[in-house]
């Protein structure tokens, strides 16, 4: 524990405190020293008042009845004949100063020991103090209660005296038995509180003792205290007991307790053994001189003193009874030190170490050494890190300057393909200076980078295929793209073999093999991949050409090619061919039948159409002969099915009559077998036509052609009949004008310059289905006509919307198509050909039937796959034709040789346009939601497959349930008509494609 000390008069201690020789007040001198005391305090009004008050108090007589019980201080003989004078530096003056301090210590300790003895004799019936008791206010740290610069007299007057009056009352008026409590929140804490102000802050002990007179009398009555009890006696060398069990790592210095209380009167009884105190055992290998936090005694008022002898530390309670308790070597107060929270913390820190944020007064010498080593290492680390950071900043500043030079070089524009140059430099592990060197060499044209990315190669390939060799050479010189030689090595698709006469299975097989050879890495080998076989005709020049690769004459019709030899062996063979053309035994082909495969996939490398058939046609071929050509193509494709696992699910075509007859012969051969894996999914659909071809193949009509034919039907002057209302183009124009459409917009819709414009057809159909119901205030004829238009608009919406809305799920698309089927069936049965031409009705039903069959096949072959409705039809083949027109121009036709030489190039160009890395050069794709009430005017009908909604094939029979739900929707929309569905269902064997259905009364 810190020794009970007084600041020596005229001498500044370690804390900057000094005692005034005149008034005895402790004054804070700060860093100036004793000069601050002389200048600011001595001879001041405060000093004179404090001196007068001290003299007055010293003359007062004690009037307490218990004065005779108090121990009298031992008179210490003066060692010098004169008092100490400030500034005297002789040895005698120093000794007198020490004696003066001991007199003060003797009085203070005598009062505090007596108070501690009274508290230690309290009976166990006195309860432990709680935070709500009055004495709990004295349990906090007293150092935080007052200003460090206040002297003892001011502390008593301003803080301590009012506080004691508030808790203990005036005089003896308050019953102290209700106030006295034990424990740290009781009298123990109160003693520590008073001890701090008496021993450390210079509060006069006489004032405190007088104020606590009534409290001490009550303590004597409660504890039956004997006034003649002996004070604590220090332990001698022979009484030091063996260490008890403790473990820690601290060390301390030797401080004798007798130095602190040597002015106290000590009485020894003859033959009695003194208390040996509480002995603290240090951890193995540690000394108390290093492990014990001695500096804590200088910052806290601890209830024990210490002594170290022979490496053993003994702690003595300040209330030690001098005599040990019967059966023990020490007294009860010394044994109670083991329960002291401060001592427990000291022991715990000895065992577990000390946290870095702990106040420094709790540190032992060992901990201080460890902290010093840690701080030294940390300072060295930070110093070295600062040096490293300075080096890094210098290097970064240099690199920043080089980067600025590089930016200025790029801005100069002396070399354009900087990205390629930087890529090469990074591959060579060059830094910014190396990149600057390469740029300078490229700008002076002494270095030409030759490294190309896939994007560069595909861009050059696209320009080459679309524009030819001259465009490729211009791109090489102007844009730095690969040369023609490099591009010829880059292309991987082999040209297909044209059919000079009637197509053969072997020719189709070789074309399929060469077309899909480069796609093996993209195809899924675990599941069957579905594909659509597409057919269409392209007008060609009537010109006979010789193909040097096959040594055959091209450009003749396949129907009559058997009449002559098409192989060129001699000049006579050529003369025979031209003579047969002159005699009309064989004709030059006016059209070329193009057959292509389109895989149902969202992979840009897979879904472009790939040509496998080019055959001349003179337009004299019958439907039966055309069916043989299609059958040959199917057989050639299926011959590779075991290798590439590609299955033809439908044969798509436009509305051409001859091909429609051929497709009927191939895809309406038999009823769907019950053993088919799609029969459980299709059979529950009422009125569904179940006629299929081999491998359950079905026919398909292109949905864009159906939209154009519907638009042309609406524009036809004869009009259409809906619900017994004859709708003509003039009536439609009136209703559009009444709903806010401008005359210019209506004129552009009903006077199209190009009847094949799909966008214009879509705009007209959209405007019709967006018409609202007419209000009842209008004329009855107007109301009925607009109601019929609304019914027509609902049908058009259900037909078109599944193919253009990217937010619909597959189930919702099937719902729309099923509703369109039932509405078309009901309206056609009512008006028949006056509503729709029979051929258009059949094509529409074939289109919807094929969509449902393809979904069922996808569900069976790949249950976890996806399906895209927009990939059905011949739209991808039309895209191929558009690229061909780009190559040759829109005002000229190809001959057969040019066609087959370019058909493979169109596939490569289409594949480049669909690739992600060339998306800015591709088709403008839809990437936003379409709403039936707000569809943008500038919509493109080509949708990006990656922007579509959830098109996963459902694992349940959702399309069957959706179809049944849409039947009820159709009933509701036709509630004003006689329901046609019941009669159709009741007739056995009738479906949506049998003509006898529409003749029933």
C-alpha angles and dihedrals in degrees: 000000000000110000117254099252142173124209109253114245113260093005124104113222128210092276093055094255126137134176119237110237091212104050104009093237118150107235127192107233097181116198096324092075130204092345088071089057092050094045104040107027117022116088090010123131091252091053093050093048092048091050091050092048091049092051091048093051092047090056094052117107120226110247097183116124089219095059091105090058094059117096114249117235116245111249111241113210113237115253094203131044094226133047122257115279120207109254095022108136104183123121091246092056091053091051091049089052091054092049090050091053092049091055090057092046091051093056094045096047093045092057095043094046090051091050091048091049091052090051093047090056093056111125121245089249088078105095128232115265119251129205089261095059122101094243090057088079088070095053097083126090106286092204089072093054100072141033111269090228096059119105125228097261092053092047090054095047099041105034121001100047095048090046093052091046090051093053103032103028129221118317114319099330096110125075103237094194089079091051103045113094134158132236137048091309091047134044094334091060091042092055091050089049094051092041091058094055095041098046103029109025099040100242107166108258092212092062093048093045092051091048092051096045094106091047093052092048089054091048090053092051094047096045099037087232119194112222093212095061112136122249124242114288122210120245118255128222093258093051097059106119128212116277118270124223113292133131129207146117109243137116134200143182126255114263118171115222089211089069089064100047103026090119092059119100107252122194120190123200116223112257096004122129117227124232111274094208129220110314116212115210116212125216117270113285094013130112124216088229088071104027103048118083098231092170089066089074089062093054103036136043100240120189096230144061124216140217130186122202129161090356093303122117119212122193120205122196114233087233092051112156092214091226121081119238116257108279094015137086093225140038128261097258091054091049090050089063088081088069095051110119094216092053091046089054091050091052092046092052090049089057103036102027127242130283117245093237093056113117112265093240088071092057122105121210090262092052091045091053091049092048090049091052091048093049091047091052090046093050091049090050094049091046092052092043090052089052091049092048091052089053091048092049091053092050092046091050089054091048090048090055089051091050090052089053089051092052091051090049092053091048090054090068095215090135122026107191094068093147092062092046092050091047091053092047092051091049087054090050093242123161129223092283090051090051090051090051092052091046092052090050092048092047090053089048094237091115127046119188112225101182114114131190125219088257091056091049094048092047091051091045091052093050091046094050094045100039106023133228097321093056090047091053092047090050090051094054100035102036102024093241124154119287126247091262091056092046092053088057091045098055114089105180118100119217117257126242116251121224108237092186134001107347118253129211091238091057092051091046092054091047092051091048094051093043097052097035092095093046100063093103091054098047121093108239094193100060137039110259117218124223138178123231107218128194132188140146128244124197113242138182115271094241133132114226134182118227111211092198096059097020089229135129112246132195099058126119117262094221095068101024090105090072093072140029111260096193116100110223104135139009089259090064090059092048091052091053094052092043090053090051091051091050091048091240087126131015135219110246116258093184137026120221108224120200119190139171123227118192116217097235139115092226109115090216093056113036101063112104115261119204118229102161134049114170131161120240132192095195091247096102119118125225092254092052091046090052089059091055091051091046090052090052092050092050091050092051094046091052087072095043094101090054105042098022091226118152125196107226099174144007110228127202142151123253096285109145100219093052090044089059091048092049091050089056092049103038102034097054101117145354118272107272120238088230091062114111091230095050095091089055099045104035097072090061107103117225091010114146107236099190112126140162132235113321087014090287117171136196123248136198121210110255094216091056089051090052091051092049091050090050092049090049091054091048091050112110095228090065129199135275120234122175090343091306116121108221117197130179090256092057091049090051091052093052093046090051091049089055095057105270116143123242091242091054093048091047091053091051098049099039103048119178091206118037089192092063104122093190092055091048091050092051091054094048091046093052090052096050091047092059111116127220112279116247118252090243090074124088114285092241091052091048093050092046093050090046088055090048090051089053090050090047091053090053092048091048092053091049100046105029098069090059099049107032110090093191097064120102121226091258091053091049091054090048091056093048092048091051090049090052094053094043092048091048093051096045093044093050090053100048103009112188092004087067101039133355110253093242092052091047092051093047091050092050091046090053093052093042092052092050092055093045092050091051090051091050091049090051091053100041098039112013093177095045133095134246130211116203094193091064091067118096130034099296093115090052089052088053088055090053090050091056089050089053089051090055098049102023131254095267099057139061131222126236120228095264093051090046097055092042091054102036092082091047090055090056091052091047091048090050091051092049091052096047118110095231091058098041093125088060095045134085118302101260131205112249103162139074121269119215123195090229097045118031118165117248093226097055117144115217092219107091128199108242091215091059095055124111126246103316096165112144106252117239094218131063092269097142090058092052091044091052091052090048091052090051087063090048090054090050090053094049091050097043091126091060132066106272107252098189100076094057093047093050093048093056107086117233096013122130141160094283104044113099094210088070092070094051094062114113 
